[in-house]
Amino acid sequence: MKILISADMEGATGVTWPADVLPGTPQWERCRRLFTSDVSAAVAGFLDGGADEVLINEAHWSMRNLLLEELDERAQMLTGRHKSLSMVEGVQHGDVDGVAFVGYHTGAGTEGVLAHTYLANSITGVWVDGARASEGLLNALVVAEYGVPVVLVTGDDKTCEDARGYAPHARSVAVKDYVSRYAAVCRTPARTAADIRAAAREAAVLAVRHEPARGGPFTVELEFDAEHLVGAASVVPGVERSGERRVAYTSPTMYEGIRCFKAVTTVVSAAVEEQYG
């Protein structure tokens, strides 16, 4: 049994505000250890539950945040940027039986600690076929095309609620309870590590590959906080204006859909000015 852990940071234990997750800040240095503790607990739990191999895919910001020297030594870590499937890189090789979303968060425009979708502020909403989409939903649709179930989700309580929509059978662990976008009631790392390990052990039995999903085509719509970003995004082939601050595109599969999404967010990031957005 092989498990892929997609590890994001906003939903990690103790994380509540931007400095906690922005590389280079003192708070980020501190929270890297809390993030690493969550991921190591998931590794230990999956191995307790019978997994033979765990691959961690670093999925936050620079994708160089986890402390390799403090991870459970039985795991391997894929770190660094510019990966074909970004947050779920590794699922496409046909040897993954289950995926865990550790440290995840809710989507742009919704309640949740550090809620966003790919870009911290410029994107104010994402929809897939009319349903509001978080990074969790987008990535769940991708891994389903490879016949791989999402078996565990950790983050704040709102993230766990969101996960019930795209992975209803997955185990979930709330490491903190939402108060505002920048505030939460946090559990201690000793408690969250124990909870995550126990949930991962239970989740291991859910790691059974199924027939690849064939749900396409998918229409993805993005809303931005400034109109000029529509013009920037529309440079990407197939992406068209759908409203004053919205663009949309249709892809036959979510593999192609997430790659187009990456292209749009990359172009939009380059079009954001420091002061006016």
Accessible surface in RSA format (square Angstrom, percent):
REM  Atomic radii and reference values for relative SASA: ProtOr
REM  Chains: A
REM  Algorithm: Lee & Richards
REM  Probe-radius: 1.40
REM  Slices: 20
REM RES _ NUM      All-atoms   Total-Side   Main-Chain    Non-polar    All polar
REM                ABS   REL    ABS   REL    ABS   REL    ABS   REL    ABS   REL
RES MET A   1    67.24  34.8  36.43  24.1  30.82  73.4  41.48  35.3  25.76  34.1
RES LYS A   2    28.32  13.8  27.69  17.0   0.63   1.5   8.67   7.8  19.65  20.9
RES ILE A   3     0.00   0.0   0.00   0.0   0.00   0.0   0.00   0.0   0.00   0.0
RES LEU A   4     0.00   0.0   0.00   0.0   0.00   0.0   0.00   0.0   0.00   0.0
RES ILE A   5     0.00   0.0   0.00   0.0   0.00   0.0   0.00   0.0   0.00   0.0
RES SER A   6     0.00   0.0   0.00   0.0   0.00   0.0   0.00   0.0   0.00   0.0
RES ALA A   7     0.00   0.0   0.00   0.0   0.00   0.0   0.00   0.0   0.00   0.0
RES ASP A   8     3.96   2.8   3.96   3.9   0.00   0.0   0.00   0.0   3.96   4.0
RES MET A   9     0.00   0.0   0.00   0.0   0.00   0.0   0.00   0.0   0.00   0.0
RES GLU A  10     9.69   5.6   9.49   7.2   0.20   0.5   1.49   2.9   8.20   6.7
RES GLY A  11     1.28   1.6   0.00   N/A   1.28   1.6   1.28   3.5   0.00   0.0
RES ALA A  12     0.00   0.0   0.00   0.0   0.00   0.0   0.00   0.0   0.00   0.0
RES THR A  13     1.37   1.0   1.37   1.4   0.00   0.0   1.37   1.8   0.00   0.0
RES GLY A  14    19.46  24.0   0.00   N/A  19.46  24.0   9.42  25.9  10.03  22.5
RES VAL A  15     0.00   0.0   0.00   0.0   0.00   0.0   0.00   0.0   0.00   0.0
RES THR A  16    25.31  18.0  25.31  25.7   0.00   0.0   8.17  11.0  17.14  25.9
RES TRP A  17   122.96  49.3 122.96  59.5   0.00   0.0 115.63  61.7   7.33  11.9
RES PRO A  18    50.60  36.9  49.39  45.0   1.21   4.4  50.60  41.8   0.00   0.0
RES ALA A  19    19.06  17.5  17.89  27.6   1.17   2.7  18.18  25.6   0.89   2.3
RES ASP A  20     1.81   1.3   1.81   1.8   0.00   0.0   0.00   0.0   1.81   1.8
RES VAL A  21     6.92   4.6   6.92   6.3   0.00   0.0   6.92   6.0   0.00   0.0
RES LEU A  22    60.34  33.6  60.34  43.2   0.00   0.0  60.34  42.4   0.00   0.0
RES PRO A  23    48.88  35.6  25.82  23.5  23.06  83.8  26.16  21.6  22.73 141.3
RES GLY A  24    65.50  80.8   0.00   N/A  65.50  80.8  34.46  94.6  31.03  69.5
RES THR A  25    36.12  25.7  33.75  34.2   2.37   5.6  36.12  48.5   0.00   0.0
RES PRO A  26   116.66  85.0 104.25  95.0  12.40  45.1 110.42  91.2   6.23  38.7
RES GLN A  27    56.22  31.4  56.14  41.0   0.07   0.2  18.16  38.6  38.06  28.9
RES TRP A  28    21.41   8.6  21.41  10.4   0.00   0.0  21.41  11.4   0.00   0.0
RES GLU A  29    76.79  44.1  76.39  57.8   0.40   0.9  36.71  71.0  40.07  32.7
RES ARG A  30   134.00  56.3 122.85  62.6  11.16  26.6  56.01  76.5  77.99  47.3
RES CYS A  31     0.00   0.0   0.00   0.0   0.00   0.0   0.00   0.0   0.00   0.0
RES ARG A  32    38.21  16.0  38.21  19.5   0.00   0.0   0.03   0.0  38.18  23.1
RES ARG A  33   126.00  52.9 121.78  62.1   4.22  10.0  46.69  63.8  79.31  48.1
RES LEU A  34    27.14  15.1  26.81  19.2   0.33   0.8  27.14  19.1   0.00   0.0
RES PHE A  35     0.07   0.0   0.07   0.0   0.00   0.0   0.07   0.0   0.00   0.0
RES THR A  36     2.23   1.6   2.23   2.3   0.00   0.0   2.23   3.0   0.00   0.0
RES SER A  37    36.72  31.0  27.16  36.2   9.56  22.0  23.62  50.3  13.10  18.3
RES ASP A  38     0.29   0.2   0.29   0.3   0.00   0.0   0.09   0.2   0.20   0.2
RES VAL A  39     0.00   0.0   0.00   0.0   0.00   0.0   0.00   0.0   0.00   0.0
RES SER A  40    20.57  17.4  19.19  25.6   1.38   3.2  19.32  41.1   1.25   1.7
RES ALA A  41     9.16   8.4   2.65   4.1   6.51  14.8   8.49  12.0   0.67   1.8
RES ALA A  42     0.00   0.0   0.00   0.0   0.00   0.0   0.00   0.0   0.00   0.0
RES VAL A  43     0.00   0.0   0.00   0.0   0.00   0.0   0.00   0.0   0.00   0.0
RES ALA A  44     7.63   7.0   7.63  11.8   0.00   0.0   7.63  10.7   0.00   0.0
RES GLY A  45     0.00   0.0   0.00   N/A   0.00   0.0   0.00   0.0   0.00   0.0
RES PHE A  46     0.00   0.0   0.00   0.0   0.00   0.0   0.00   0.0   0.00   0.0
RES LEU A  47    33.15  18.5  16.93  12.1  16.23  40.8  17.43  12.2  15.72  42.3
RES ASP A  48    62.70  43.9  27.30  27.2  35.40  83.7  16.79  39.5  45.92  45.8
RES GLY A  49    24.71  30.5   0.00   N/A  24.71  30.5   8.64  23.7  16.07  36.0
RES GLY A  50    44.79  55.2   0.00   N/A  44.79  55.2  31.98  87.8  12.81  28.7
RES ALA A  51     8.87   8.2   0.00   0.0   8.87  20.2   0.00   0.0   8.87  23.5
RES ASP A  52   115.20  80.7  81.76  81.4  33.44  79.1  33.08  77.9  82.12  81.9
RES GLU A  53    66.43  38.1  63.99  48.4   2.44   5.8  22.63  43.8  43.80  35.8
RES VAL A  54     1.30   0.9   0.12   0.1   1.18   2.8   0.12   0.1   1.18   3.2
RES LEU A  55    30.00  16.7  29.93  21.4   0.08   0.2  30.00  21.1   0.00   0.0
RES ILE A  56     0.03   0.0   0.03   0.0   0.00   0.0   0.03   0.0   0.00   0.0
RES ASN A  57     0.00   0.0   0.00   0.0   0.00   0.0   0.00   0.0   0.00   0.0
RES GLU A  58     0.19   0.1   0.19   0.1   0.00   0.0   0.00   0.0   0.19   0.2
RES ALA A  59     6.78   6.2   0.00   0.0   6.78  15.4   0.00   0.0   6.78  18.0
RES HIS A  60     3.65   2.0   2.96   2.1   0.69   1.8   1.16   1.2   2.49   2.9
RES TRP A  61   136.76  54.9 107.25  51.9  29.51  69.3  95.25  50.8  41.52  67.4
RES SER A  62    30.03  25.4  28.48  38.0   1.54   3.6  27.23  58.0   2.80   3.9
RES MET A  63    19.95  10.3  19.95  13.2   0.00   0.0  19.95  17.0   0.00   0.0
RES ARG A  64   146.10  61.3 135.40  69.0  10.71  25.5  50.77  69.4  95.33  57.8
RES ASN A  65     0.00   0.0   0.00   0.0   0.00   0.0   0.00   0.0   0.00   0.0
RES LEU A  66     8.25   4.6   0.00   0.0   8.25  20.7   0.00   0.0   8.25  22.2
RES LEU A  67    13.78   7.7  12.87   9.2   0.91   2.3  13.78   9.7   0.00   0.0
RES LEU A  68   111.72  62.2 102.37  73.2   9.35  23.5 102.37  71.9   9.35  25.2
RES GLU A  69   139.76  80.2  99.70  75.4  40.06  95.4  66.78 129.2  72.98  59.6
RES GLU A  70    78.74  45.2  52.73  39.9  26.01  61.9  32.49  62.8  46.25  37.8
RES LEU A  71    16.88   9.4   5.11   3.7  11.77  29.6   5.11   3.6  11.77  31.7
RES ASP A  72    28.23  19.8  15.35  15.3  12.87  30.4  14.92  35.1  13.30  13.3
RES GLU A  73   166.65  95.7 131.33  99.4  35.32  84.1  55.29 107.0 111.35  90.9
RES ARG A  74   131.62  55.3 102.43  52.2  29.19  69.5  61.72  84.3  69.90  42.4
RES ALA A  75    17.31  15.9   0.69   1.1  16.62  37.8   0.83   1.2  16.47  43.6
RES GLN A  76   109.41  61.2 104.43  76.3   4.98  11.9  36.17  77.0  73.23  55.5
RES MET A  77    36.97  19.1   8.15   5.4  28.82  68.6   8.20   7.0  28.78  38.1
RES LEU A  78    57.44  32.0  54.11  38.7   3.33   8.4  57.44  40.3   0.00   0.0
RES THR A  79    57.99  41.2  39.48  40.0  18.51  44.1  37.09  49.8  20.91  31.6
RES GLY A  80     4.67   5.8   0.00   N/A   4.67   5.8   4.65  12.8   0.02   0.0
RES ARG A  81   138.87  58.3 119.78  61.1  19.10  45.5  17.14  23.4 121.74  73.8
RES HIS A  82   165.49  90.4 123.37  85.8  42.12 107.8  91.33  94.1  74.17  86.3
RES LYS A  83    20.17   9.8  13.62   8.4   6.56  15.6  18.40  16.6   1.78   1.9
RES SER A  84    45.35  38.3  32.21  43.0  13.14  30.3  32.49  69.2  12.85  18.0
RES LEU A  85     0.67   0.4   0.09   0.1   0.58   1.5   0.09   0.1   0.58   1.6
RES SER A  86     9.00   7.6   7.97  10.6   1.03   2.4   1.90   4.0   7.10  10.0
RES MET A  87     7.82   4.0   7.68   5.1   0.14   0.3   3.48   3.0   4.34   5.7
RES VAL A  88     0.03   0.0   0.03   0.0   0.00   0.0   0.03   0.0   0.00   0.0
RES GLU A  89    23.41  13.4  23.41  17.7   0.00   0.0   3.22   6.2  20.20  16.5
RES GLY A  90     3.59   4.4   0.00   N/A   3.59   4.4   3.15   8.6   0.45   1.0
RES VAL A  91     0.72   0.5   0.00   0.0   0.72   1.7   0.00   0.0   0.72   2.0
RES GLN A  92    47.26  26.4  25.45  18.6  21.81  51.9  18.31  39.0  28.95  22.0
RES HIS A  93   126.06  68.9  93.31  64.9  32.76  83.8  68.85  71.0  57.21  66.6
RES GLY A  94    48.08  59.3   0.00   N/A  48.08  59.3  36.18  99.3  11.90  26.7
RES ASP A  95    63.20  44.3  57.52  57.3   5.68  13.4  34.19  80.5  29.01  28.9
RES VAL A  96     0.53   0.4   0.00   0.0   0.53   1.3   0.00   0.0   0.53   1.4
RES ASP A  97    21.45  15.0  21.45  21.3   0.00   0.0   2.88   6.8  18.57  18.5
RES GLY A  98     0.00   0.0   0.00   N/A   0.00   0.0   0.00   0.0   0.00   0.0
RES VAL A  99     0.00   0.0   0.00   0.0   0.00   0.0   0.00   0.0   0.00   0.0
RES ALA A 100     0.00   0.0   0.00   0.0   0.00   0.0   0.00   0.0   0.00   0.0
RES PHE A 101     0.00   0.0   0.00   0.0   0.00   0.0   0.00   0.0   0.00   0.0
RES VAL A 102     0.00   0.0   0.00   0.0   0.00   0.0   0.00   0.0   0.00   0.0
RES GLY A 103     0.07   0.1   0.00   N/A   0.07   0.1   0.07   0.2   0.00   0.0
RES TYR A 104     0.85   0.4   0.85   0.5   0.00   0.0   0.85   0.6   0.00   0.0
RES HIS A 105     2.57   1.4   0.71   0.5   1.86   4.8   0.88   0.9   1.69   2.0
RES THR A 106     6.69   4.8   6.67   6.8   0.02   0.0   6.67   9.0   0.02   0.0
RES GLY A 107     3.28   4.0   0.00   N/A   3.28   4.0   1.23   3.4   2.05   4.6
RES ALA A 108     3.86   3.5   1.78   2.7   2.08   4.7   2.96   4.2   0.90   2.4
RES GLY A 109    59.57  73.5   0.00   N/A  59.57  73.5  26.22  72.0  33.35  74.7
RES THR A 110    53.18  37.8  32.50  32.9  20.68  49.3  40.87  54.9  12.31  18.6
RES GLU A 111    99.33  57.0  88.89  67.2  10.44  24.9  35.57  68.8  63.77  52.1
RES GLY A 112     0.97   1.2   0.00   N/A   0.97   1.2   0.00   0.0   0.97   2.2
RES VAL A 113     1.65   1.1   0.72   0.6   0.93   2.3   0.72   0.6   0.93   2.5
RES LEU A 114    11.48   6.4  10.62   7.6   0.86   2.2  10.99   7.7   0.50   1.3
RES ALA A 115     4.94   4.5   2.42   3.7   2.52   5.7   2.42   3.4   2.52   6.7
RES HIS A 116    17.48   9.6  16.84  11.7   0.65   1.7   3.91   4.0  13.58  15.8
RES THR A 117     0.00   0.0   0.00   0.0   0.00   0.0   0.00   0.0   0.00   0.0
RES TYR A 118    49.30  23.0  22.01  12.5  27.29  71.0  26.35  19.8  22.95  28.3
RES LEU A 119    30.55  17.0  28.88  20.7   1.67   4.2  30.55  21.5   0.00   0.0
RES ALA A 120    49.96  45.9  40.19  62.0   9.77  22.2  40.64  57.2   9.32  24.7
RES ASN A 121    95.47  65.8  83.89  81.1  11.58  27.9  28.44  68.4  67.03  64.8
RES SER A 122    12.90  10.9  12.43  16.6   0.47   1.1   0.05   0.1  12.86  18.0
RES ILE A 123     4.18   2.4   0.09   0.1   4.09   9.9   0.09   0.1   4.09  11.1
RES THR A 124    42.94  30.5  36.11  36.6   6.84  16.3  39.21  52.7   3.74   5.7
RES GLY A 125     0.00   0.0   0.00   N/A   0.00   0.0   0.00   0.0   0.00   0.0
RES VAL A 126     0.00   0.0   0.00   0.0   0.00   0.0   0.00   0.0   0.00   0.0
RES TRP A 127    33.94  13.6  33.64  16.3   0.30   0.7  16.72   8.9  17.21  27.9
RES VAL A 128     8.24   5.4   5.40   4.9   2.84   6.8   5.40   4.7   2.84   7.7
RES ASP A 129    87.87  61.5  53.79  53.5  34.08  80.6  37.68  88.7  50.18  50.0
RES GLY A 130    68.57  84.6   0.00   N/A  68.57  84.6  36.32  99.7  32.25  72.2
RES ALA A 131    54.62  50.2  47.10  72.7   7.52  17.1  54.35  76.5   0.26   0.7
RES ARG A 132   100.69  42.3  77.20  39.4  23.49  55.9  29.42  40.2  71.27  43.2
RES ALA A 133     0.71   0.6   0.00   0.0   0.71   1.6   0.06   0.1   0.65   1.7
RES SER A 134     4.77   4.0   2.14   2.9   2.63   6.1   2.10   4.5   2.67   3.7
RES GLU A 135     4.34   2.5   4.24   3.2   0.09   0.2   0.20   0.4   4.13   3.4
RES GLY A 136     0.92   1.1   0.00   N/A   0.92   1.1   0.92   2.5   0.00   0.0
RES LEU A 137    33.98  18.9  33.98  24.3   0.00   0.0  33.98  23.9   0.00   0.0
RES LEU A 138     0.68   0.4   0.68   0.5   0.00   0.0   0.68   0.5   0.00   0.0
RES ASN A 139     0.60   0.4   0.60   0.6   0.00   0.0   0.00   0.0   0.60   0.6
RES ALA A 140     9.42   8.7   6.08   9.4   3.34   7.6   6.35   8.9   3.07   8.1
RES LEU A 141    44.17  24.6  42.23  30.2   1.94   4.9  42.57  29.9   1.61   4.3
RES VAL A 142     0.00   0.0   0.00   0.0   0.00   0.0   0.00   0.0   0.00   0.0
RES VAL A 143     1.01   0.7   1.01   0.9   0.00   0.0   1.01   0.9   0.00   0.0
RES ALA A 144    24.22  22.3  24.22  37.4   0.00   0.0  24.22  34.1   0.00   0.0
RES GLU A 145    25.20  14.5  16.09  12.2   9.11  21.7  11.26  21.8  13.94  11.4
RES TYR A 146    62.88  29.4  46.10  26.2  16.78  43.7  39.33  29.6  23.55  29.0
RES GLY A 147     0.49   0.6   0.00   N/A   0.49   0.6   0.49   1.4   0.00   0.0
RES VAL A 148     3.45   2.3   2.11   1.9   1.34   3.2   2.11   1.8   1.34   3.6
RES PRO A 149    27.15  19.8  21.60  19.7   5.55  20.2  27.15  22.4   0.00   0.0
RES VAL A 150    16.33  10.7   3.82   3.5  12.51  30.2   3.82   3.3  12.51  33.9
RES VAL A 151     0.28   0.2   0.28   0.2   0.01   0.0   0.28   0.2   0.00   0.0
RES LEU A 152     0.00   0.0   0.00   0.0   0.00   0.0   0.00   0.0   0.00   0.0
RES VAL A 153     0.17   0.1   0.17   0.2   0.00   0.0   0.17   0.1   0.00   0.0
RES THR A 154     0.03   0.0   0.03   0.0   0.00   0.0   0.00   0.0   0.03   0.0
RES GLY A 155     0.00   0.0   0.00   N/A   0.00   0.0   0.00   0.0   0.00   0.0
RES ASP A 156     2.30   1.6   1.99   2.0   0.31   0.7   1.74   4.1   0.56   0.6
RES ASP A 157    39.64  27.8  38.31  38.1   1.33   3.2  16.85  39.7  22.79  22.7
RES LYS A 158    52.92  25.8  50.34  30.9   2.57   6.1  14.71  13.2  38.21  40.7
RES THR A 159     0.25   0.2   0.25   0.3   0.00   0.0   0.15   0.2   0.10   0.1
RES CYS A 160     8.72   6.6   8.66   9.7   0.06   0.1   7.80  19.8   0.92   1.0
RES GLU A 161    87.18  50.1  75.90  57.4  11.28  26.9  23.83  46.1  63.36  51.7
RES ASP A 162    47.37  33.2  34.43  34.3  12.93  30.6  16.73  39.4  30.64  30.6
RES ALA A 163     2.85   2.6   2.84   4.4   0.01   0.0   2.85   4.0   0.00   0.0
RES ARG A 164   140.43  59.0 129.69  66.1  10.74  25.6  62.94  86.0  77.49  47.0
RES GLY A 165    70.45  86.9   0.00   N/A  70.45  86.9  39.15 107.4  31.30  70.1
RES TYR A 166    33.00  15.4   4.99   2.8  28.01  72.9  10.66   8.0  22.34  27.5
RES ALA A 167    10.53   9.7   2.00   3.1   8.53  19.4   7.90  11.1   2.63   7.0
RES PRO A 168    88.43  64.4  63.27  57.7  25.16  91.4  63.74  52.6  24.69 153.5
RES HIS A 169   142.77  78.0 134.72  93.6   8.05  20.6  95.86  98.8  46.91  54.6
RES ALA A 170    18.60  17.1   1.42   2.2  17.18  39.1   1.49   2.1  17.12  45.3
RES ARG A 171    83.64  35.1  81.31  41.4   2.33   5.5  22.89  31.3  60.75  36.8
RES SER A 172    47.98  40.5  22.78  30.4  25.20  58.1   4.13   8.8  43.85  61.4
RES VAL A 173    12.28   8.1   8.89   8.1   3.39   8.2  12.28  10.7   0.00   0.0
RES ALA A 174    26.28  24.2  16.55  25.5   9.73  22.1  16.55  23.3   9.73  25.8
RES VAL A 175     0.00   0.0   0.00   0.0   0.00   0.0   0.00   0.0   0.00   0.0
RES LYS A 176     0.10   0.0   0.10   0.1   0.00   0.0   0.10   0.1   0.00   0.0
RES ASP A 177    46.73  32.7  46.73  46.5   0.00   0.0  15.24  35.9  31.49  31.4
RES TYR A 178    55.71  26.0  37.06  21.1  18.65  48.5  14.24  10.7  41.47  51.1
RES VAL A 179    90.08  59.3  65.56  59.4  24.52  59.1  70.04  60.9  20.04  54.4
RES SER A 180    46.18  39.0  45.38  60.6   0.80   1.9  36.95  78.7   9.23  12.9
RES ARG A 181    78.44  32.9  74.87  38.2   3.57   8.5  40.78  55.7  37.66  22.8
RES TYR A 182   107.63  50.3  92.93  52.9  14.70  38.3  72.04  54.1  35.59  43.9
RES ALA A 183    37.22  34.2  34.19  52.8   3.03   6.9  37.22  52.4   0.00   0.0
RES ALA A 184    22.77  20.9   0.00   0.0  22.77  51.8   0.09   0.1  22.68  60.1
RES VAL A 185    93.58  61.6  89.23  80.8   4.35  10.5  93.58  81.3   0.00   0.0
RES CYS A 186    55.24  41.8  25.17  28.1  30.07  70.7  17.76  45.0  37.48  40.4
RES ARG A 187    48.50  20.4  39.76  20.3   8.74  20.8  12.36  16.9  36.14  21.9
RES THR A 188    87.41  62.2  82.97  84.1   4.44  10.6  76.81 103.2  10.59  16.0
RES PRO A 189    57.24  41.7  56.37  51.4   0.87   3.2  56.71  46.8   0.53   3.3
RES ALA A 190    81.44  74.9  62.37  96.2  19.07  43.4  72.50 102.1   8.94  23.7
RES ARG A 191   136.76  57.4 129.10  65.8   7.65  18.2  45.78  62.6  90.97  55.1
RES THR A 192     0.36   0.3   0.32   0.3   0.04   0.1   0.28   0.4   0.08   0.1
RES ALA A 193    26.04  23.9  24.96  38.5   1.08   2.5  25.28  35.6   0.76   2.0
RES ALA A 194    62.24  57.2  48.42  74.7  13.82  31.4  56.92  80.2   5.32  14.1
RES ASP A 195    54.33  38.1  48.59  48.4   5.74  13.6  12.71  29.9  41.62  41.5
RES ILE A 196     0.00   0.0   0.00   0.0   0.00   0.0   0.00   0.0   0.00   0.0
RES ARG A 197   100.75  42.3 100.75  51.4   0.00   0.0  23.02  31.5  77.73  47.1
RES ALA A 198    35.66  32.8  35.26  54.4   0.40   0.9  35.26  49.7   0.40   1.1
RES ALA A 199    11.98  11.0   8.78  13.6   3.19   7.3  11.43  16.1   0.55   1.4
RES ALA A 200     0.00   0.0   0.00   0.0   0.00   0.0   0.00   0.0   0.00   0.0
RES ARG A 201   106.02  44.5 102.62  52.3   3.41   8.1  31.87  43.6  74.15  44.9
RES GLU A 202    91.82  52.7  84.73  64.1   7.09  16.9  32.05  62.0  59.77  48.8
RES ALA A 203     0.00   0.0   0.00   0.0   0.00   0.0   0.00   0.0   0.00   0.0
RES ALA A 204     0.77   0.7   0.01   0.0   0.76   1.7   0.02   0.0   0.75   2.0
RES VAL A 205   105.00  69.1  82.00  74.2  23.00  55.4  89.71  77.9  15.29  41.5
RES LEU A 206    50.99  28.4  40.66  29.1  10.33  26.0  44.42  31.2   6.56  17.7
RES ALA A 207     8.63   7.9   0.00   0.0   8.63  19.6   0.00   0.0   8.63  22.9
RES VAL A 208   102.02  67.1  94.12  85.2   7.91  19.1  96.97  84.3   5.06  13.7
RES ARG A 209   110.63  46.4  89.62  45.7  21.00  50.0  28.95  39.6  81.68  49.5
RES HIS A 210    88.43  48.3  69.33  48.2  19.10  48.9  67.57  69.6  20.86  24.3
RES GLU A 211   150.80  86.6 139.89 105.8  10.91  26.0  64.75 125.2  86.04  70.3
RES PRO A 212    52.64  38.4  42.17  38.4  10.47  38.1  42.17  34.8  10.47  65.1
RES ALA A 213    40.17  36.9  30.22  46.6   9.95  22.6  39.00  54.9   1.17   3.1
RES ARG A 214   193.10  81.1 154.33  78.7  38.78  92.3  83.95 114.7 109.15  66.2
RES GLY A 215    50.06  61.7   0.00   N/A  50.06  61.7  29.72  81.6  20.34  45.6
RES GLY A 216    32.71  40.3   0.00   N/A  32.71  40.3   3.08   8.5  29.63  66.4
RES PRO A 217    92.17  67.2  80.75  73.6  11.42  41.5  80.88  66.8  11.30  70.2
RES PHE A 218    14.73   7.4  14.73   9.1   0.00   0.0  14.73   8.9   0.00   0.0
RES THR A 219    57.96  41.2  56.50  57.3   1.46   3.5  37.49  50.4  20.46  30.9
RES VAL A 220     0.53   0.3   0.53   0.5   0.00   0.0   0.53   0.5   0.00   0.0
RES GLU A 221    39.09  22.4  39.07  29.6   0.02   0.0   6.49  12.6  32.60  26.6
RES LEU A 222     0.00   0.0   0.00   0.0   0.00   0.0   0.00   0.0   0.00   0.0
RES GLU A 223    31.74  18.2  31.74  24.0   0.00   0.0   0.09   0.2  31.64  25.8
RES PHE A 224     0.14   0.1   0.14   0.1   0.00   0.0   0.14   0.1   0.00   0.0
RES ASP A 225    70.78  49.6  43.55  43.4  27.22  64.4  21.24  50.0  49.54  49.4
RES ALA A 226    22.60  20.8  18.03  27.8   4.57  10.4  22.60  31.8   0.00   0.0
RES GLU A 227    81.25  46.6  75.60  57.2   5.64  13.4  36.06  69.7  45.19  36.9
RES HIS A 228    81.70  44.7  69.87  48.6  11.83  30.3  63.51  65.5  18.19  21.2
RES LEU A 229     0.19   0.1   0.19   0.1   0.00   0.0   0.19   0.1   0.00   0.0
RES VAL A 230     0.41   0.3   0.41   0.4   0.00   0.0   0.41   0.4   0.00   0.0
RES GLY A 231    38.93  48.0   0.00   N/A  38.93  48.0  31.22  85.7   7.71  17.3
RES ALA A 232    18.52  17.0   8.60  13.3   9.92  22.6  16.42  23.1   2.10   5.6
RES ALA A 233     0.00   0.0   0.00   0.0   0.00   0.0   0.00   0.0   0.00   0.0
RES SER A 234    43.73  37.0  25.78  34.4  17.95  41.4  24.18  51.5  19.55  27.4
RES VAL A 235   112.56  74.1  90.46  81.9  22.10  53.3  97.79  85.0  14.77  40.1
RES VAL A 236    15.71  10.3  13.34  12.1   2.36   5.7  15.17  13.2   0.54   1.5
RES PRO A 237   122.69  89.4 100.19  91.3  22.49  81.8 110.77  91.5  11.92  74.1
RES GLY A 238    59.25  73.1   0.00   N/A  59.25  73.1  36.95 101.4  22.31  50.0
RES VAL A 239     5.72   3.8   0.00   0.0   5.72  13.8   0.00   0.0   5.72  15.5
RES GLU A 240   123.36  70.8 120.34  91.0   3.02   7.2  38.37  74.2  84.99  69.4
RES ARG A 241   124.90  52.4  97.95  49.9  26.96  64.2  51.32  70.1  73.58  44.6
RES SER A 242    57.16  48.3  17.62  23.5  39.55  91.1  29.07  61.9  28.10  39.4
RES GLY A 243    27.44  33.8   0.00   N/A  27.44  33.8  26.79  73.5   0.66   1.5
RES GLU A 244   136.30  78.3 119.33  90.3  16.97  40.4  43.62  84.4  92.68  75.7
RES ARG A 245    88.13  37.0  86.14  43.9   1.99   4.7  18.18  24.8  69.95  42.4
RES ARG A 246    70.94  29.8  70.94  36.2   0.00   0.0  13.74  18.8  57.20  34.7
RES VAL A 247     0.00   0.0   0.00   0.0   0.00   0.0   0.00   0.0   0.00   0.0
RES ALA A 248    21.63  19.9  18.71  28.9   2.92   6.6  18.89  26.6   2.74   7.3
RES TYR A 249    10.35   4.8   4.43   2.5   5.92  15.4   9.85   7.4   0.49   0.6
RES THR A 250    83.58  59.4  54.21  55.0  29.37  70.0  37.40  50.2  46.18  69.8
RES SER A 251     7.87   6.6   6.98   9.3   0.89   2.1   1.20   2.6   6.67   9.3
RES PRO A 252    82.07  59.8  72.61  66.2   9.46  34.4  74.11  61.2   7.96  49.5
RES THR A 253    48.75  34.7  48.61  49.3   0.14   0.3  47.59  63.9   1.16   1.7
RES MET A 254     0.89   0.5   0.89   0.6   0.00   0.0   0.89   0.8   0.00   0.0
RES TYR A 255    75.74  35.4  75.74  43.1   0.00   0.0  49.71  37.4  26.03  32.1
RES GLU A 256    78.76  45.2  74.29  56.2   4.47  10.6  27.69  53.6  51.07  41.7
RES GLY A 257     0.23   0.3   0.00   N/A   0.23   0.3   0.00   0.0   0.23   0.5
RES ILE A 258     0.43   0.2   0.38   0.3   0.05   0.1   0.43   0.3   0.00   0.0
RES ARG A 259   102.56  43.1  94.97  48.4   7.60  18.1  16.95  23.2  85.62  51.9
RES CYS A 260    24.02  18.2  17.30  19.3   6.72  15.8  15.79  40.0   8.23   8.9
RES PHE A 261     1.13   0.6   1.13   0.7   0.00   0.0   1.13   0.7   0.00   0.0
RES LYS A 262    50.91  24.8  49.97  30.7   0.94   2.2  36.68  33.0  14.23  15.2
RES ALA A 263    39.61  36.4  30.63  47.3   8.98  20.4  39.20  55.2   0.40   1.1
RES VAL A 264     0.20   0.1   0.20   0.2   0.00   0.0   0.20   0.2   0.00   0.0
RES THR A 265     8.08   5.7   7.64   7.7   0.44   1.1   2.00   2.7   6.08   9.2
RES THR A 266    94.14  67.0  86.52  87.7   7.62  18.2  67.82  91.1  26.31  39.8
RES VAL A 267    50.00  32.9  45.41  41.1   4.59  11.1  48.82  42.4   1.17   3.2
RES VAL A 268     0.07   0.0   0.07   0.1   0.00   0.0   0.07   0.1   0.00   0.0
RES SER A 269    54.91  46.4  38.37  51.2  16.55  38.1  33.95  72.3  20.96  29.4
RES ALA A 270    90.90  83.6  51.15  78.9  39.75  90.4  63.16  89.0  27.73  73.5
RES ALA A 271    26.31  24.2  14.32  22.1  11.99  27.3  23.14  32.6   3.17   8.4
RES VAL A 272    53.42  35.2  32.79  29.7  20.62  49.7  32.79  28.5  20.62  55.9
RES GLU A 273   117.37  67.4 115.72  87.6   1.64   3.9  40.34  78.0  77.03  62.9
RES GLU A 274   164.78  94.6 123.39  93.3  41.40  98.6  54.70 105.8 110.08  89.9
RES GLN A 275   150.12  83.9 116.56  85.2  33.56  79.9  47.14 100.3 102.98  78.1
RES TYR A 276   206.74  96.5 176.33 100.3  30.41  79.1 133.81 100.6  72.93  89.9
RES GLY A 277    23.62  29.1   0.00   N/A  23.62  29.1  20.39  55.9   3.23   7.2
END  Absolute sums over single chains surface
CHAIN  1 A    11483.3       8925.3       2558.0       6344.5       5138.8
END  Absolute sums over all chains
TOTAL         11483.3       8925.3       2558.0       6344.5       5138.8
